[in-house]
Amino acid sequence: MASGGPSWADQWGAGGLNDDDDDNFNKESGKKNKKMDKVKALASASFDKAKTAASTGATKAKSGTTVGIKWIKTQYEKRTSK
């Protein structure tokens, strides 16, 4: 390794070479957080819509099954009562 360069501790410790990079990272991170918040809000809204649609579909399937079972019962009763 080169003996003339800064040590690992100098580069990564407090007061090192990358302190300016931390400020840039925080600025970019803030932008990413805002974008991520928007994505989360959109995903939440989409999830609510999907949940509502699934609930409605389950209700329709349940009522359809109930109607179908009642129809089968009446058909069976018609055959056995003759």
N, C-alpha and C positions, 0 to 999 in steps of 0.2 A: 504494500500500500504506500501511497505517497506520503511522505512525512511533512510536506509543506502545507497541506490542506487542513481545514478545520476538522476537529474531531467530531465523532458522531454526537456527543453530548452538546457540542457547540451548535451543530446544525439543528438539532431537534429540541433542545432545552429552551428554557425561557431566555429571551434575548438573542435567539439564534437567527439563522439566515431566513427561516420560513415564517417569521412573524407577519410580514406583509402578506404572505399567501393566505394566512388565516383570515385576515380581513376580507380578502377577495372571496374566500370560500364562504364566509358568513353572508356576504352580499348575494352570492349565487344561491346559497342555501335558502335565503329569504324568498328569492324569486321562485325557487322550486317548491317551497312550502305553500306559497300562494297558489301555484298551479295545482299542487297536490290537494289543497283544500277544495278547489273547484272540481277536481276529478272525484273526490270523495262525495261532494254534494250531489253531483250528477249520478254517481253510482247509487247513492242512498235513495234518490228519487226514482231511479230505474228499479231498484230493488222493491220499493214500496208498490210500484205499478205491477211488477211481476207477482208480488205477494197477493195483491188484490185480485189479479187475474186468476191465480191459482186457487184462491179461496172461492171465487165465483164459479170456476170450473168444477171444483170439488162439490159445491152445493148443487150444481146442475146434475152432476153424475149421481149424487146421492138421491136426488128426487127422481131422476130417470130410472134408477135401479128400483126404487120403491114402486113406481108406476109399473115397471116390468114385472115385478114379483106379484103385485096385485092382479095383473092381467093373467099371469100363469095360474094363480089360485082360482080365479073365476073360470078359466078354461077347464081346469081339473074338476071343479065342482059341477060344471055343466056336463061333463062326461060321466061322472059318477052318479049324478042324480037321474039320468035317463033310465 
